[in-house]
């Protein structure tokens, strides 16, 4: 019995929600951020148990930060909403556990499309807010390891749960006296359809 249809190359589309954050040095006040992803999927059967699944996804990631404190009788608070948008290309090996249910894992490369910081500063009741372009501060390339679980119905609808663990430092610190090491981390839930 063939778990993957070995003679069939399949294509599909998927979309879903991202639960993203960053970790590394000086990220104690960082919270998670909800984003989205969408894109195209291919499934290339190799044997009855293995398949190769490349994807190309637009993925909105990032993190949030909120700090409030008092220093020398000055009350201040900051809120930041960091958005990092990537074109991600996961290259996944799939292993079929049972018909329809499979594990997948592999490397993922990402190319930065957009990076911005929506901020709000309040000092003794005086508020300042705006949006800052961060594209010059974030590296254009990201590398991660992706792993997860997928279930596909006979009609072609499939569901994914996946974790992308960032391995590369996303901060472009060229010319800076400070050396930060920050990584993307994203948990994804997806639904899609194979044509």
C-alpha positions as CSV (number, residue, x, y, z in Angstrom):
1,X,0.0,0.0,0.0
2,X,1.4,3.4,-1.1
3,X,1.1,6.1,1.6
4,X,2.4,8.7,-0.9
5,X,1.1,8.3,-4.5
6,X,4.5,7.6,-6.0
7,X,3.5,8.5,-9.6
8,X,1.9,11.8,-8.7
9,X,3.6,15.2,-8.3
10,X,1.1,17.4,-6.4
11,X,0.8,21.1,-6.1
12,X,-1.2,23.1,-3.6
13,X,-1.7,26.3,-1.7
14,X,-1.8,27.0,2.1
15,X,-2.4,29.8,4.5
16,X,-2.5,30.2,8.3
17,X,-1.5,32.0,11.4
18,X,1.9,32.7,12.9
19,X,2.7,32.9,16.6
20,X,6.1,34.7,16.4
21,X,8.7,36.1,18.7
22,X,12.4,36.6,18.8
23,X,15.0,35.4,21.4
24,X,18.6,36.0,22.2
25,X,20.5,38.7,24.1
26,X,18.5,41.5,25.9
27,X,15.1,40.2,25.0
28,X,13.7,40.0,28.5
29,X,10.7,42.4,27.7
30,X,9.8,40.7,24.4
31,X,6.3,39.3,23.9
32,X,4.9,37.2,21.1
33,X,3.2,38.6,18.0
34,X,0.4,37.1,15.9
35,X,1.0,37.3,12.1
36,X,0.1,35.2,9.0
37,X,1.6,33.2,6.2
38,X,0.4,32.1,2.8
39,X,2.0,30.5,-0.2
40,X,2.4,27.5,-2.5
41,X,3.4,23.9,-1.8
42,X,4.6,21.0,-3.9
43,X,4.8,17.3,-2.8
44,X,7.2,15.0,-4.6
45,X,6.9,11.4,-3.6
46,X,10.1,9.4,-3.3
47,X,8.9,6.1,-1.9
48,X,5.9,4.7,-0.1
49,X,6.9,6.4,3.1
50,X,9.0,9.5,2.1
51,X,8.3,12.6,0.1
52,X,10.0,15.9,-0.6
53,X,8.0,19.0,0.1
54,X,9.4,22.4,-1.0
55,X,7.3,25.5,-0.3
56,X,7.4,29.2,-1.0
57,X,5.6,31.4,1.7
58,X,5.1,35.0,2.5
59,X,5.4,35.1,6.3
60,X,4.7,38.1,8.6
61,X,6.7,37.7,11.8
62,X,8.2,39.8,14.6
63,X,7.6,40.5,18.2
64,X,6.2,43.1,20.7
65,X,7.7,44.9,23.6
66,X,6.2,46.9,26.5
67,X,8.2,48.6,29.3
68,X,7.2,51.0,32.0
69,X,9.3,52.4,34.8
70,X,10.2,55.4,36.9
71,X,13.7,56.9,37.1
72,X,14.6,60.0,39.0
73,X,10.9,61.0,39.3
74,X,10.4,60.6,35.6
75,X,7.7,58.2,34.6
76,X,8.1,56.6,31.2
77,X,6.7,53.7,29.2
78,X,7.4,52.3,25.7
79,X,5.5,50.1,23.4
80,X,7.0,48.6,20.3
81,X,5.4,46.4,17.6
82,X,8.2,44.9,15.4
83,X,7.1,43.5,12.0
84,X,9.5,41.4,10.0
85,X,8.1,40.1,6.6
86,X,9.9,37.3,4.8
87,X,9.7,35.2,1.7
88,X,10.5,31.8,3.3
89,X,11.5,28.7,1.4
90,X,11.2,25.5,3.5
91,X,12.8,22.4,2.0
92,X,11.1,19.5,3.9
93,X,11.5,15.8,4.1
94,X,8.1,14.1,4.9
95,X,7.8,10.8,6.5
96,X,4.3,9.1,6.5
97,X,3.3,7.6,9.8
98,X,-0.1,6.4,8.6
99,X,-2.1,7.2,5.4
100,X,-2.8,11.0,5.7
101,X,-0.6,11.6,8.8
102,X,3.1,12.6,8.3
103,X,6.0,14.2,10.0
104,X,8.1,16.8,8.2
105,X,11.4,18.5,8.9
106,X,14.1,20.4,7.1
107,X,16.0,23.6,6.5
108,X,14.3,26.9,5.7
109,X,15.8,30.0,4.1
110,X,14.2,33.4,4.4
111,X,14.6,36.6,2.5
112,X,13.6,39.9,4.2
113,X,11.0,41.9,2.4
114,X,10.0,44.5,5.1
115,X,11.1,45.4,8.6
116,X,9.4,48.2,10.7
117,X,8.9,49.3,14.2
118,X,5.6,50.9,15.3
119,X,6.4,52.6,18.5
120,X,4.8,54.7,21.3
121,X,6.8,56.5,24.0
122,X,5.2,58.2,27.0
123,X,7.4,60.4,29.3
124,X,5.5,62.1,32.2
125,X,2.3,62.1,30.2
126,X,3.9,63.4,26.9
127,X,3.3,60.9,24.2
128,X,5.2,60.3,20.9
129,X,4.4,57.7,18.4
130,X,5.3,56.7,14.8
131,X,6.7,54.1,12.5
132,X,10.4,53.5,11.8
133,X,11.8,51.6,8.9
134,X,14.2,49.0,10.2
135,X,15.3,47.3,6.9
136,X,18.9,48.6,7.3
137,X,19.1,47.1,10.8
138,X,17.9,43.6,9.9
139,X,19.8,41.1,7.8
140,X,18.4,40.3,4.4
141,X,18.9,36.6,4.9
142,X,17.5,34.3,7.6
143,X,18.1,30.5,8.2
144,X,16.0,28.2,10.3
145,X,15.1,24.6,11.0
146,X,11.5,23.7,10.5
147,X,9.7,20.6,11.9
148,X,6.1,19.7,12.3
149,X,3.1,17.4,11.7
150,X,0.7,17.3,8.8
151,X,-2.6,15.6,8.1
152,X,-4.2,15.3,4.7
153,X,-7.7,14.2,3.9
154,X,-8.5,12.2,0.8
155,X,-10.2,15.2,-0.8
156,X,-6.9,17.1,-0.8
157,X,-7.5,19.4,2.2
158,X,-4.5,19.3,4.7
159,X,-3.7,20.7,8.1
160,X,-0.2,21.6,9.4
161,X,1.4,22.5,12.7
162,X,5.0,23.5,12.5
163,X,7.7,25.2,14.5
164,X,10.5,27.2,12.8
165,X,13.6,27.7,15.1
166,X,15.8,30.5,13.8
167,X,19.5,29.7,13.8
168,X,21.0,32.9,12.3
169,X,21.4,36.3,13.9
170,X,18.9,38.6,12.2
171,X,20.6,41.8,13.5
172,X,22.8,43.6,11.0
173,X,25.4,45.0,13.3
174,X,28.0,46.1,10.7
175,X,29.7,49.2,11.9
176,X,28.1,49.0,15.4
177,X,30.0,48.9,18.6
178,X,27.3,46.7,20.1
179,X,27.0,43.0,19.2
180,X,23.5,41.6,19.5
181,X,22.5,38.0,18.7
182,X,18.7,37.7,18.0
183,X,16.8,34.9,16.3
184,X,13.4,34.5,14.8
185,X,11.1,31.8,16.3
186,X,7.7,31.0,14.8
187,X,4.9,28.5,15.5
188,X,2.6,28.1,12.5
189,X,-0.9,26.6,12.1
190,X,-2.0,26.1,8.5
191,X,-4.7,24.8,6.3
192,X,-4.3,24.1,2.6
193,X,-5.5,22.2,-0.4
194,X,-3.6,20.0,-2.9
195,X,-4.8,20.2,-6.4
